[in-house]
Amino acid sequence: MPEPSPRPHLFVDISAHGLGHLAQVAPVLNALSCRLENLRMTLRSGLPTATLQARINAEFTHLAASSDFGYVMHDAMRVDLEATARAYRAQHADWDLRVEHEARLLAGQAPDLLLSDVAYLPLAGAARAGIPAVAMCSLNWAGLLGHFFAAEGWATEIRRQMLAAYNSATCFLRLTPGMAMAELSGRRDIGLVAALGQDCRQAIRARLRCADDERLVLIAFGGVSKQLPLAAWPRVARVRWLVPQAWQLAHPCASDFEPLGRSFTDLMCSVDAVIAKPGYGTFTEAACNGTPVLYVRRQDWPEQHCLIDWLERHGQCREISEVELLDGQLEAALEALWQQPVPPRPLPVGAAEAAALLLPWLRRAGHPLAVPGKHSR
């Protein structure tokens, strides 16, 4: 009898800079695992295993490490530019040695394909080790470095190394919505990626003993902490705030959302509004699940412009100031948000598109399929 074919092996690097990168990758991995039941996945990420398991349906091996840091944050809204500059200069001081070490690590893993969202070191290591690699994201760190540090002499060579790593990938799957990223030679545009939740509002409202006219508003600022002074907010009639348990908030109009035992996407699908910063996962999932959004702009974060423009076309949203948020002056904004017309929900077709593009590297039976080359559309 012929020996069984080896299981196709996908190595996935997921940035732990917030939770948005996981929100982008997980639907793609779920789509892939449905089409390749014997797919072996190794995930490297600084996110906790339980956080990964909450979004990824298939089995995987978790390497608990981070190959990037993205940006050092003061909080969910503000970048620590000085600490970020120091971190990038330290990372690139021995860049070639880092790439060589990465190449040896990846060669030891022997994957058929590497997928990165959106660290560039794994792409450089994969290129040196001769491993096919694909990047995917709505942004890239080289673009952000150019935005924040274009005037700094030290940043020129670092950005060149970043771009060389990104351009070494077979292609860069640029998600919709996403930054322009014209400097990436292998850019390929794909559709919207978002998870769809189950509407659990009746069960959640029963658990919380909500009044019939009470509305649920989820406060979610992603994986970077930003605690709000909700205890000092004025009461908003007929509104229950759902807040992170880590806030340890005892308030008659607030409830922790983790004890509800629901995924974030199911919560998103089951509430009457969400208060958030602009972020790919939050904005796309809100639109696809029909959830209105009150948002506060981040301080000089270049990705937010394309996200806000997209959400204004495809969802119900309204901007509030940070002062309004901190003071809890939200009642008028929420009422205006709920009066907006409800647009058709966009379809998250990008995960299936990405899975179809990745499959040629992972199918092992029969003759290998042609793999897509570098191109954009």
N, C-alpha and C positions, 0 to 999 in steps of 0.2 A: 504494500500500500504506500502511496506517496506520503511524504512527510507533510504535516499541516503547515500552511503558510504562516509566517510570523505575524503577530498582531501589529498593525500599523501604530506607530508611536508618535504622538503629538506633544511637543514641549511648549508650554504656554507660560509666558512671563506677564504678570498682571501687576501694574503699578499699585502701590498702596497709598498713593496721594489722594486721599478721600475714597469714596466708594463708587465714583462714576466710571472708573475703568473696568471694574468688575461688572457693573450694570451693562456696559457695552459688550464685554466678552461673553458673559454667561449665555445669552440667547444664541450666540453662534455655536458655542460648545454643545448646548442642548440640541440644536439642529443637527450638528455633526454626529452626535452620539446616536440619534435616531436613525441616521442613514448608514452608520457603521457600528453595528452592535459590538464588534470585537475591538473597537478603538481603545487603545491604551493612552491615558493622558497623565502627564506629569506637569503639575502647576507649581511655579515658583512665585511666591508673593509674601509680602510682609503682613497681609491681612490674616486674621485668625482662621483656622480651619473651619470652624462653625459658620463663620461669615461666608466663606466660599461655598460650603455645603448648602446654605440657605438659598442660593441662587442656581447652583449647578446640579443638575439632576443625575448625572452619570458619576460613576466611581472615578477617583483620581488619586494619585500620589502627591502629597503636598510637601514641597521643599520650603520650609519656613525661612525665607530670606528675601531681601530686597536688592535688586540690581540698580534701582534708581531711587531718588528721593523727590523728584519732581521739583517742588518749591518748598522752602521752609516757610511756615505760616505763623503769623502772630495769633490768628484765629481764623474762622471760616471765611472771613471777609477780606483779610489784609495779609499781603506777602511781606515777610521779613527779608528785605532786599540785601541787607548787609550779611546776614547769616547764609542766604542763598549764594551770594557771590563767593563767600569763603568756601562753601561746600563744593561748588563747581570747580574752583581753582584747586582744591585739594584732590578732587576726583581725577582731574586731568593732569596733575603734576607727574604722574607715572602712568599715563594713558596706555602706552604700548604694553606695559607689563600687565595691566588690567585686562586688556584685550586678549593677551596670550593666556592668562589664567582662565578667562571665560571660554576661550576656544577649547582648552583641555577639559574643562568641566562638561561642556556640551558634547565633545567627542566621546566622553565616558558615558553620557546618557544615550548616545547614538539614536537621536530621533530621526524620523523621516521628514519632519517639518518643524520649524520653530515659528510660533506666533507671538508677537509682542504688542502689548498695549500699555504704555507706548515707550518703554525703555529702549535706548539705542545701543547700550553696551552689549546686550545679547545679539543684536543684529551684526555688530562688528565682530563678535566672537564667532558667530555662525559662519560669516563670510570667510574668516580665517580657517575655520575647521571644514569648510566645504559642505556645509549643511544648508539646504534651502530655507529661506526665511521670508516671512511676510509680516509687515507692521499693519496695525489697524487702530484708528482713533479719529476723534474730531479735532485734535490738535497735535502738535509735536513740540518737544522741549526746545528744539533749535529755533523754532518760530518765536517762542516766548522769550528765549534768551535775547534774540534780536530786538524784541519789543522793549524789554526792561534794561538791557545793557549795551545797546548799540553804540553809545558814545564812549564805552570803556575799552581801552586798548587791549586789556587782558582777554576780553571776550572774543576777539577776532579769531584766534587760532582754535579756541574751544568750540566756537560755533562751526568752524570748518570741519573739525573732527566729528561733531554731531551730525552734520549734513552728510558727510562721507559715510557714516554708519547707516543713517536712514536710507541713503541712495544705494547702499550695497544690498538692500533687500530686493527680492524679485519684484515686489510691488508694495505700495502703501495704500491700503484700503481706507479712503477718506469717507468718513460717515456723513450722512445727512441728518441734521445740519452740521456744518463744520467750517473751520477756518479755511482760507483760500489755499495755503500751502503750495504756492506756485513754484517754490524752490525745490520741490521733491520731483525727481525725474520719473519715478515709477508710480506716481499717483494714479489711482483708479477710483472713481466715485461710485459709491454704492448707496442704497437707500437707508431709510430710517431703521435703527435698531432699538427695540424697546420690548420689555416684558409686559404681558397682559395679565391682569389680576382677576381674581374671582370676587364678585360682589358679596361681601359678608356683612353688609350694613345692618341687617335685621338682627343677626346674632350678636354683633358688637354692641348695638344699641340696647339689646336686652341685657347683656352682661353689665353694661354701665348704668342700667336703669334710667335711660334718657327719657325726658319728657317728649311728648309727641311733636312739639314744635322746636325741640332743641337741635342745633346743628353742630356737627363735629368738624373741628379744624385741626389738621395735623401740622405740627411745627417740626420741620425737618431740614437741617442744614448739612446733610451728608456726613461723611466720616471725620470731619474736622470740627472740633468742639466750638460751640458758641452758645453759652447759656444766657438766656434773656431774663430780665428782672420781672417776671410775670407776676410775682407776688405783689408788686406795687402797681400793677396795671389797674385802670378803672374797669369795672364790671361791664362786659358786653352782653346785653340781654340775649338769652336763648342760644348761647354759644358755649360749647365744652371744648377746651383745648386738650389735645393729645400731645404729650411731651415725653422726651427721653427719661427713662427711669433714673439715669445718672444725675439728673438735676436734683433728686431728692426733694421734690416740691410738694408740700402739703397745702393744697388750695382747693376750695370747694368747687371751683369751675375748671379744674384741670385733672387729668388722669394720665398715668403712665401708659405708654402704648405697648411695651414689651410683654407685660403680663397677659395681654389679650391673646397671645399665642398665634398671631397672624404674621405672614410675611409682609415686608414693606410694600410690595406691589399690591397685595390684597388690601392692605390698609389704604393705600393710595386710591384704589378702586372703590372704597367703601365710605369715604369721608366726603364732606360737602365743600372743602377747600383745603389747600395746603399753603403754608407760608414757608418760603425757601429763598435761597440765593440762586442765581442762574447756574445751573449745572446740567450736563447732558442727560444723565439718567433721570433726574427729577423732572425736567421739562418734557422730555419725550414720553415718559411714562404717564405724566399727568395728562398730556394731550390725548394719548392713545386710550387712556382709561376714562376720559371725560371728566377730569377733575380740575376745577378752577384754581388759579395760582395767584397769590399775592407774592410779589418778589421784591427783594432789595438788591440793588446793584452792588457788585463787589468792587473793591477799591482798585481801579486800574487793572482789570483782568481782561485781556484782549479777546478771549473766546466768547465772552458774554454777549457781544454785539450780535453775532450770527444766531445765537440761541434765542435772544429776545426777539429779533426780527422774525424768526421762524415761529415762535410761540404766538406772537401777535397775529399771525396768519392762520394758525391751525388750532388754537385753543382759546380758552377764556383766561385772560390775565390782566393784571393791573399792577403798576409800579407803586411802591410806597417808599418813603425816605427812611433812612436809618433812625432819624429822630422819632418819626412816627412809630417805628417798630419798638424802640427802646421805651418810649412813653406809653405804649399800648393804645395809641390813638388809631384804632383799626375798624371801629364799627361802621363808619361811613364808607370806608374803602371796601369792606366786605359786602355791604349792601349794594354798592355800585357794581362790584364784581358779579354778584348773583343776578343782577339785572341784565347783564350782557347776553346777546343772542348766543345760542349753542351751535358751534360749527360742526360739520361732519368730522368724525374721528379719523385721523390719518392711519394708514395701515403700515405696520412695522415689517416691511418686506426685506430689510437689509440683512437680517440674520440668515435667511434662506439664500440670499445672493452670496453672502460671504462663504457660507458652507459649500455652495456649489463651486466656488473658486478654489477652495482649499482641498476639496476631495481628490483631485488628480494626484496630489502628492501622497495621499493616504490609502488609496485603493491598491491592494497588493495582488488581487486575483487576476489572472489572465495577463494580457499585454498591458504595460503601463500606459496610461493616458498621457496625451500631450499636456504639458504644464504651461500655464499662461505666462507670457513674458512681460517685460516692462512696457506699459502703455497707460495712457489716460484717455478718458472720454469726456 
